[in-house]
Amino acid sequence: LRLQSIPPPAAAASALALSPLVAAPAFADVVHQATMASKAHGDVVLHPDLGAAAIGLVAGVVFVGAASNAALHYGDDEGCLIHEQHEICGRLSEGGECVLSKTGQWVCA
């Protein structure tokens, strides 16, 4: 008695064809649980780590912005001027007649 074997390429092709069907019950369970969760919470499903992800995104954007600003203005000339009887110090403009104040506005003498 001799059993016929499936040639290896055909076996691989049949396994590839069946692979979506193997995961189908697990996927159906995930969809079912998500549907139950969405019905209990007004059809909105939020991942528990959404808040941490949002905080991380904002912190990353702030860090990249601050690092870019520091890198772009590294070594710029700084100086002080008297404006309305107050000394204001900061980065000088190209002409040297204005200073970038701590509030981010240019103040000229």
DRENPA-3360 file (N, C-alpha, C; in nm, 2 decimals, always signed):
BEGIN
1 = LRLQSIPP = +0.08/-0.12/+0.00/+0.00/+0.00/+0.00/+0.09/+0.12/+0.00 ~ +0.06/+0.21/-0.09/+0.15/+0.33/-0.10/+0.06/+0.45/-0.10 ~ +0.09/+0.55/-0.01/+0.01/+0.67/+0.00/+0.07/+0.78/-0.09 ~ -0.01/+0.85/-0.16/+0.04/+0.96/-0.24/+0.07/+1.08/-0.15 ~ +0.18/+1.14/-0.18/+0.21/+1.26/-0.10/+0.19/+1.38/-0.19 ~ +0.16/+1.49/-0.12/+0.14/+1.62/-0.19/+0.28/+1.67/-0.22 ~ +0.30/+1.71/-0.34/+0.43/+1.78/-0.38/+0.45/+1.90/-0.29 ~ +0.57/+1.93/-0.25/+0.60/+2.05/-0.16/+0.54/+2.18/-0.21;
9 = PAAAASAL = +0.55/+2.22/-0.34/+0.49/+2.35/-0.38/+0.34/+2.35/-0.36 ~ +0.28/+2.24/-0.38/+0.13/+2.24/-0.37/+0.10/+2.24/-0.22 ~ +0.18/+2.18/-0.13/+0.15/+2.18/+0.01/+0.17/+2.32/+0.06 ~ +0.27/+2.39/+0.02/+0.29/+2.53/+0.06/+0.17/+2.62/+0.01 ~ +0.13/+2.60/-0.11/+0.02/+2.68/-0.16/-0.11/+2.65/-0.09 ~ -0.13/+2.52/-0.05/-0.25/+2.49/+0.02/-0.25/+2.55/+0.16 ~ -0.13/+2.55/+0.23/-0.11/+2.61/+0.36/-0.13/+2.76/+0.36 ~ -0.08/+2.82/+0.25/-0.10/+2.96/+0.24/-0.25/+3.00/+0.21;
17 = ALSPLVAA = -0.32/+2.91/+0.14/-0.46/+2.94/+0.11/-0.54/+2.92/+0.24 ~ -0.50/+2.83/+0.33/-0.58/+2.81/+0.45/-0.54/+2.90/+0.57 ~ -0.43/+2.97/+0.56/-0.38/+3.05/+0.67/-0.48/+3.16/+0.71 ~ -0.55/+3.23/+0.62/-0.65/+3.32/+0.67/-0.77/+3.26/+0.74 ~ -0.80/+3.13/+0.70/-0.91/+3.06/+0.77/-0.87/+3.02/+0.91 ~ -0.74/+2.99/+0.93/-0.70/+2.95/+1.07/-0.71/+3.07/+1.17 ~ -0.69/+3.19/+1.12/-0.70/+3.31/+1.21/-0.84/+3.36/+1.22 ~ -0.93/+3.32/+1.14/-1.06/+3.37/+1.14/-1.14/+3.36/+1.27;
25 = PAFADVVH = -1.13/+3.25/+1.34/-1.20/+3.24/+1.47/-1.15/+3.34/+1.57 ~ -1.02/+3.36/+1.58/-0.96/+3.45/+1.67/-1.00/+3.60/+1.63 ~ -1.00/+3.63/+1.51/-1.03/+3.76/+1.46/-1.18/+3.79/+1.49 ~ -1.26/+3.68/+1.47/-1.41/+3.70/+1.50/-1.43/+3.73/+1.65 ~ -1.35/+3.66/+1.73/-1.36/+3.69/+1.88/-1.32/+3.83/+1.91 ~ -1.21/+3.88/+1.85/-1.17/+4.02/+1.87/-1.28/+4.12/+1.83 ~ -1.34/+4.09/+1.71/-1.44/+4.18/+1.66/-1.57/+4.17/+1.75 ~ -1.60/+4.05/+1.80/-1.71/+4.04/+1.89/-1.69/+4.11/+2.02;
33 = QATMASKA = -1.57/+4.10/+2.08/-1.54/+4.17/+2.20/-1.54/+4.32/+2.18 ~ -1.49/+4.37/+2.07/-1.48/+4.51/+2.05/-1.63/+4.56/+2.03 ~ -1.71/+4.48/+1.96/-1.85/+4.53/+1.94/-1.92/+4.54/+2.07 ~ -1.90/+4.44/+2.16/-1.96/+4.44/+2.29/-1.92/+4.56/+2.37 ~ -1.78/+4.59/+2.36/-1.73/+4.71/+2.44/-1.78/+4.84/+2.38 ~ -1.80/+4.84/+2.25/-1.85/+4.97/+2.19/-1.99/+4.99/+2.22 ~ -2.07/+4.88/+2.23/-2.21/+4.90/+2.26/-2.23/+4.95/+2.41 ~ -2.14/+4.90/+2.49/-2.15/+4.94/+2.64/-2.10/+5.08/+2.66;
41 = HGDVVLHP = -2.02/+5.14/+2.57/-1.96/+5.27/+2.59/-2.00/+5.37/+2.48 ~ -2.11/+5.36/+2.42/-2.16/+5.45/+2.32/-2.09/+5.44/+2.19 ~ -2.06/+5.32/+2.14/-2.00/+5.29/+2.01/-1.87/+5.36/+1.99 ~ -1.80/+5.39/+2.10/-1.66/+5.44/+2.09/-1.57/+5.35/+2.17 ~ -1.47/+5.29/+2.10/-1.37/+5.21/+2.17/-1.24/+5.28/+2.18 ~ -1.19/+5.31/+2.30/-1.07/+5.37/+2.32/-0.97/+5.28/+2.38 ~ -0.85/+5.27/+2.33/-0.75/+5.19/+2.39/-0.71/+5.25/+2.52 ~ -0.68/+5.16/+2.62/-0.64/+5.21/+2.76/-0.52/+5.30/+2.76;
49 = DLGAAAIG = -0.43/+5.28/+2.66/-0.30/+5.35/+2.66/-0.31/+5.48/+2.57 ~ -0.43/+5.52/+2.53/-0.45/+5.64/+2.45/-0.40/+5.76/+2.51 ~ -0.43/+5.78/+2.64/-0.39/+5.90/+2.71/-0.23/+5.91/+2.72 ~ -0.17/+5.80/+2.75/-0.02/+5.80/+2.76/+0.04/+5.82/+2.62 ~ -0.03/+5.77/+2.52/+0.02/+5.79/+2.38/+0.01/+5.94/+2.34 ~ -0.10/+6.01/+2.38/-0.12/+6.15/+2.35/-0.02/+6.23/+2.43 ~ +0.01/+6.20/+2.55/+0.10/+6.28/+2.63/+0.24/+6.26/+2.57 ~ +0.28/+6.14/+2.53/+0.41/+6.11/+2.47/+0.42/+6.19/+2.34;
57 = LVAGVVFV = +0.32/+6.19/+2.26/+0.32/+6.26/+2.13/+0.35/+6.41/+2.16 ~ +0.27/+6.47/+2.25/+0.29/+6.61/+2.28/+0.43/+6.64/+2.33 ~ +0.47/+6.56/+2.42/+0.61/+6.58/+2.48/+0.72/+6.56/+2.37 ~ +0.70/+6.47/+2.28/+0.79/+6.45/+2.17/+0.80/+6.57/+2.08 ~ +0.68/+6.63/+2.05/+0.68/+6.75/+1.96/+0.74/+6.87/+2.03 ~ +0.71/+6.88/+2.16/+0.77/+7.00/+2.23/+0.92/+6.98/+2.24 ~ +0.97/+6.86/+2.26/+1.11/+6.83/+2.27/+1.18/+6.86/+2.14 ~ +1.13/+6.81/+2.03/+1.19/+6.83/+1.90/+1.18/+6.98/+1.86;
65 = GAASNAAL = +1.08/+7.05/+1.90/+1.07/+7.20/+1.87/+1.18/+7.27/+1.95 ~ +1.19/+7.24/+2.08/+1.29/+7.31/+2.16/+1.43/+7.28/+2.11 ~ +1.46/+7.15/+2.08/+1.59/+7.11/+2.03/+1.62/+7.18/+1.90 ~ +1.52/+7.19/+1.81/+1.55/+7.25/+1.68/+1.57/+7.40/+1.70 ~ +1.50/+7.47/+1.78/+1.52/+7.61/+1.81/+1.66/+7.63/+1.87 ~ +1.70/+7.55/+1.96/+1.83/+7.56/+2.02/+1.94/+7.54/+1.92 ~ +1.92/+7.44/+1.83/+2.02/+7.41/+1.73/+2.03/+7.52/+1.63 ~ +1.92/+7.58/+1.59/+1.92/+7.68/+1.49/+1.98/+7.81/+1.54;
73 = HYGDDEGC = +1.97/+7.84/+1.67/+2.02/+7.97/+1.72/+2.14/+7.95/+1.82 ~ +2.21/+7.84/+1.80/+2.33/+7.81/+1.89/+2.44/+7.91/+1.85 ~ +2.49/+7.98/+1.94/+2.60/+8.07/+1.91/+2.56/+8.21/+1.86 ~ +2.43/+8.24/+1.86/+2.39/+8.37/+1.82/+2.44/+8.47/+1.92 ~ +2.46/+8.60/+1.87/+2.50/+8.70/+1.96/+2.39/+8.74/+2.05 ~ +2.42/+8.77/+2.18/+2.32/+8.81/+2.28/+2.37/+8.95/+2.33 ~ +2.27/+9.02/+2.37/+2.30/+9.15/+2.43/+2.18/+9.21/+2.51 ~ +2.20/+9.33/+2.56/+2.09/+9.39/+2.64/+2.07/+9.53/+2.59;
81 = LIHEQHEI = +1.95/+9.58/+2.61/+1.92/+9.72/+2.58/+1.82/+9.77/+2.69 ~ +1.82/+9.90/+2.70/+1.73/+9.97/+2.79/+1.61/+10.01/+2.71 ~ +1.49/+9.97/+2.75/+1.36/+10.01/+2.69/+1.26/+10.04/+2.80 ~ +1.21/+10.17/+2.79/+1.12/+10.22/+2.89/+1.17/+10.19/+3.03 ~ +1.29/+10.22/+3.06/+1.36/+10.21/+3.19/+1.36/+10.07/+3.24 ~ +1.36/+9.97/+3.15/+1.38/+9.83/+3.19/+1.49/+9.77/+3.10 ~ +1.58/+9.69/+3.16/+1.68/+9.63/+3.09/+1.63/+9.50/+3.03 ~ +1.64/+9.48/+2.90/+1.59/+9.36/+2.83/+1.71/+9.29/+2.76;
89 = CGRLSEGG = +1.73/+9.17/+2.80/+1.84/+9.09/+2.74/+1.79/+8.98/+2.66 ~ +1.86/+8.94/+2.55/+1.83/+8.83/+2.47/+1.91/+8.83/+2.34 ~ +1.86/+8.76/+2.24/+1.93/+8.74/+2.12/+1.92/+8.87/+2.04 ~ +2.03/+8.92/+1.98/+2.03/+9.04/+1.90/+1.98/+9.01/+1.76 ~ +1.92/+9.11/+1.70/+1.88/+9.10/+1.56/+2.00/+9.12/+1.48 ~ +1.99/+9.10/+1.35/+2.11/+9.10/+1.26/+2.17/+9.24/+1.26 ~ +2.09/+9.35/+1.27/+2.15/+9.48/+1.27/+2.20/+9.52/+1.41 ~ +2.16/+9.45/+1.51/+2.20/+9.48/+1.65/+2.12/+9.58/+1.72;
97 = ECVLSKTG = +2.01/+9.63/+1.66/+1.93/+9.74/+1.72/+1.81/+9.68/+1.80 ~ +1.78/+9.55/+1.78/+1.67/+9.49/+1.85/+1.71/+9.37/+1.93 ~ +1.63/+9.33/+2.03/+1.66/+9.22/+2.12/+1.53/+9.13/+2.12 ~ +1.55/+9.00/+2.11/+1.44/+8.91/+2.13/+1.41/+8.89/+2.28 ~ +1.30/+8.94/+2.32/+1.27/+8.93/+2.47/+1.23/+8.79/+2.51 ~ +1.21/+8.76/+2.64/+1.17/+8.63/+2.68/+1.03/+8.60/+2.64 ~ +0.95/+8.70/+2.61/+0.81/+8.67/+2.56/+0.81/+8.63/+2.42 ~ +0.92/+8.64/+2.35/+0.92/+8.60/+2.21/+0.90/+8.72/+2.11;
105 = QWVCA = +0.90/+8.84/+2.16/+0.87/+8.96/+2.08/+1.00/+9.04/+2.07 ~ +1.02/+9.10/+1.95/+1.14/+9.18/+1.93/+1.12/+9.32/+1.99 ~ +1.21/+9.36/+2.07/+1.21/+9.49/+2.14/+1.32/+9.58/+2.08 ~ +1.29/+9.69/+2.03/+1.40/+9.78/+1.97/+1.42/+9.90/+2.06 ~ +1.54/+9.95/+2.06/+1.57/+10.07/+2.15/+1.52/+10.20/+2.08;
% end
